[in-house]
């Protein structure tokens, strides 16, 4: 499943659970699915972060640099710069 689809499904699960109208068994099933999706999304984000760091690892003169990938609350991603 693509990252965006996983994230959308995770949002759907959160919305259903926030309503508080589910039976315990259904809540547990959705919680388990949500935890799994959350971990998968986190793994994909970490992988993307590593790719960004690799792309930023060499200056035009060939000297090595790294810039950490910073996630803020107001934006999905940004870099120090």
C-alpha angles and dihedrals in degrees: 000000000000120000093248092051091049091050092048091050090049090053090050091052092050092050092050093048094046090060089064093212099115127105116251094253092051091046091053092047092050092044090054091048090048093051090050092049092046092053092047092050091048090052091051091048091051090050091050089049090054091050091051091050090051091050090052095044099097130055122215088261090055097253115139120250136165130198117193118239107242124197116198130190093244098049135034094235143347140163131226107255 
